[in-house]
C-alpha cells in the first residue's frame, strides 16, 4: 500500500516519508478500512514534532487518527455485515502505531462508525478528534437544553463543532472570534450572539446577552481568556478547556473559587470509552439531519503530506485533508 510515515520526530519536510509498505491484515476484533480521505489535526503534527518532550512511542509511526473510507476486510469476531460498510474512523493513531495516512488502516471495529450515504467523506474524515472533543466539551456536564453556552474560538475546528452541537442540543449559543472583521463568518442560525474579542469590552457584550451569566464555556485558549471567562460565568458554571496558549497557564484562582466555577480539562486521547461511543452516535445523528457542517480548507495528495502538516502548523481557515489514492 501507499503510505506516509516517520521513523524519527522533527520537521515535516525532514522526517515524513511516503512510499510502499505491506498491506495490513486485521486481527481478532479488528477491521481494515480502505481510506479515501485522511484528516490532519494539530495533535498529529504535535506528535510528529515531539511536542512537550514526548518521544517516539513506536519505532515507526503512520500519522493521523481521523479518516473516512470503506471496510474491506474483517477479523475474527467481527460481524460479517460490516464488510463493505462506509465508515468514519476515529482514534486510529491514539496509542497505536499506524494511523490513517495510508491506503489502508487497521483498527478495532469499535473505532469505525457507519457513515450515512448522504454524508460526504470530507465530513466523515473531520468528525474524529475535533468532533469528539467538541462533544465532550459541550456535554460532559450534562444536557445543555435551555442553557447558555459560550464558545470561545467559534470559527476553529473544535469550536465550530462545539457551537453546532450546543445549538443542536437546545442551547443558546454565544460565539467569540478574535477580530471584528470575522464576525460575519459566524452562522446566525447556530450562533445567536457573536462577540469579537478585540472589542472595547467583550465581557460586557457577552453579559448583555446573558445577564445572569453563562452556564457553559467552551475554551480554546484558557491562558488568554481565563479572566474573561470568570467575568461572564454564572455562579456554578463550567469552563471546559481543550487548549491553552501558555503551557503553564495562570488562572484567577480566588475569583473562580468564589464564583464556584468548575474547570474541566479536555484531553481527547483519554476520554472514557462510554463518552467516545456516545459522541460518535450523537455526531453521526446530528450530521445526518444537517446540524453539522465543516469548512474545508486545503487538501493535498498523500505524497504532499509534509505540506499538509506545515499548513496545519501555520494555522489558517478550514479543515486540512489528505486525499488517498485507490
C-alpha positions, 0 to 999 in steps of 0.5 A, a space after each residue: 500500500 501507499 503510505 506516509 510515515 516517520 521513523 524519527 520526530 522533527 520537521 515535516 519536510 525532514 522526517 515524513 516519508 511516503 512510499 510502499 509498505 505491506 498491506 495490513 491484515 486485521 486481527 481478532 476484533 479488528 477491521 481494515 478500512 480502505 481510506 479515501 480521505 485522511 484528516 490532519 489535526 494539530 495533535 498529529 503534527 504535535 506528535 510528529 514534532 515531539 511536542 512537550 518532550 514526548 518521544 517516539 512511542 513506536 519505532 515507526 509511526 503512520 500519522 493521523 487518527 481521523 479518516 473516512 473510507 470503506 471496510 474491506 476486510 474483517 477479523 475474527 469476531 467481527 460481524 460479517 455485515 460490516 464488510 463493505 460498510 462506509 465508515 468514519 474512523 476515529 482514534 486510529 493513531 491514539 496509542 497505536 502505531 499506524 494511523 490513517 495516512 495510508 491506503 489502508 488502516 487497521 483498527 478495532 471495529 469499535 473505532 469505525 462508525 457507519 457513515 450515512 450515504 448522504 454524508 460526504 467523506 470530507 465530513 466523515 474524515 473531520 468528525 474524529 478528534 475535533 468532533 469528539 472533543 467538541 462533544 465532550 466539551 459541550 456535554 460532559 456536564 450534562 444536557 445543555 437544553 435551555 442553557 447558555 453556552 459560550 464558545 470561545 474560538 467559534 470559527 476553529 475546528 473544535 469550536 465550530 463543532 462545539 457551537 453546532 452541537 450546543 445549538 443542536 442540543 437546545 442551547 443558546 449559543 454565544 460565539 467569540 472570534 478574535 477580530 471584528 472583521 470575522 464576525 460575519 463568518 459566524 452562522 446566525 442560525 447556530 450562533 445567536 450572539 457573536 462577540 469579537 474579542 478585540 472589542 472595547 469590552 467583550 465581557 460586557 457584550 457577552 453579559 448583555 446577552 446573558 445577564 445572569 451569566 453563562 452556564 457553559 464555556 467552551 475554551 480554546 485558549 484558557 491562558 488568554 481568556 481565563 479572566 474573561 471567562 470568570 467575568 461572564 460565568 454564572 455562579 456554578 458554571 463550567 469552563 471546559 478547556 481543550 487548549 491553552 496558549 501558555 503551557 503553564 497557564 495562570 488562572 484567577 484562582 480566588 475569583 473562580 473559587 468564589 464564583 464556584 466555577 468548575 474547570 474541566 480539562 479536555 484531553 481527547 486521547 483519554 476520554 472514557 470509552 462510554 463518552 467516545 461511543 456516545 459522541 460518535 452516535 450523537 455526531 453521526 445523528 446530528 450530521 445526518 439531519 444537517 446540524 453539522 457542517 465543516 469548512 474545508 480548507 486545503 487538501 493535498 495528495 498523500 505524497 504532499 503530506 509534509 505540506 499538509 502538516 506545515 499548513 496545519 502548523 501555520 494555522 489558517 481557515 478550514 479543515 486540512 485533508 489528505 486525499 488517498 489514492 485507490 
